[in-house]
Amino acid sequence: MIIDHIGIVVKSLEKSILHWENVFGYKQYTTIITNTRQKVKVVFLKKNNSIMIKLVSPLSENSPIFQFMKKGGGIHHLCFKCNDINEQLIDLKQKKLRILVPPQPGEAFMNQNIAFVYAKEGLNIELIDTEIKTGIIK
């Protein structure tokens, strides 16, 4: 597994995009994508020779990340790209990690499957087995 991106919960995608551009030199890599299953909006930011950032904002108070955002947001998850999401989940479950969200289509990944796992030290892990991103800006 290799790290694909870091997910950061923010209140405003638009303001956070500008912040990451002005402060850290990242550029918007995708359009803003609505994930109806997880009730969030996301956007990927990219910078040469650096890890990708995914900014995540809740769509409503029903979003699973709404309370986290209300407390100030911040780093929410690390996303690991693996060869096969189903095999990786079997391995992680055997290693006593808890599956939070079983494989389901991820709208930010052109409906390729994503999954979430809870690791020790309060770390949420997103798993993907694709490099595809929805809405890449040319």
N, C-alpha and C positions, 0 to 999 in steps of 0.2 A: 504494500500500500504506500502511496505517496500523497502528500498534502496537495489538494487541488485549490482550496481557498479557505479563508477565514471569514466566518459569518458574524456580522456585527449588527446588533439591533439598534435602530435609531428612531427618533420621533418623526423626522422629515427627511425623505430621500433627497429631495431637491437641495435643501440646505446642506446636507451631509455630502452630497456629490461635490458641491462647490468647496466645502471645507477640505475634503481629501485632495481635490485638484490644487487648491491654493497652498495648503500646508505641506502635503506629502508628494505632490507631483503626479498623482494618479490621474488617469483619464477614464471617462465613462466608456465602457466596452460594449454594453448592451443597452437596449431600451429598457424602460421600466416594465417589469413583467408582473402580472397579477397571478398569484397562486391561490386559486379558489379552495383547494383542499385544505391548505394550511392557514388560509385566511390572512395572507400577507402579500405585500408588494416587495419585489426585490430588484436590484440592479447590480451588475458586476462592474468592477473597476479594475483597470490593468495598468501596470507600469513595467517597462522593460527591466529584465533581470530581477524581478521581484514576484512575490506570491500574489495571486489574485485576491481581491476583497469583494465580498458580497454584502451589500447593505440590505437590511431587512427591516420592514416597517409593518406594523399591524394594520389590517383593513378596518377593524372594528374592535369593540370591547370583547367580542367573542373569540378573538384570535388567541392562540395558546401563548403568544409572546407579549400580549398587552400589558400584563402586570409587570413583566420584566422591563418593558419600555417605560412604564410609569415610575419605576424605581431608578430611572436614568439610562437604562439600556447598557450597551457595551458588548464585549465579546460573548457571543452566544454559542458558537460551535466551530469545530475544525471539520473540514470536509476532506475525506480521504477517497482518492480514486483507487479502485481495485480492479482486478481482472474479471471477477464474476461476483456480483453483489450477493447472490444466493449462497454460494460457497463461503464467502467471507462471513456472512451472518452465522452460518453453522459453526465456523471456527470461533468467532467471537462469543457466541453463546456457550460453547464448550469452555471458554476461558472465563466464564461467569459474568460477562457483560449482559446488561438487560436491554432487550429490544424495546424501544419506545414506539417506533412507527415501522411496521413491516413494509416490505417493498410496495411502492405505489408510484404511479406516474408523477414525475416532477415537471411542472409546467415551465420552469426555468431551464430545463434540459430537454426540450422538445419532446416531453412526455416519456423520456427514458426513465426507468425506475430509480427511485431514491429510497433510502431507509435512514432511520435515526436510531442510535444506540446510546445508552448511558454508560459512561466509563467511570472509574473511580476519580476522586478529587473534584466531583461536580462537573465533569466534562461531557458535554453533548458532542456526539460524533455523527456527522452525516456521511453516508456511504453512497458513492456513485460508481458506475463502471463505464462511463462515457466521457468524452471530452466535449461533446456537443453542448452549446449554449444557445438559448433562444434569443432572437433579436439582436444579433451582433451588428454593431454600427461599423460600416465600412469606412 
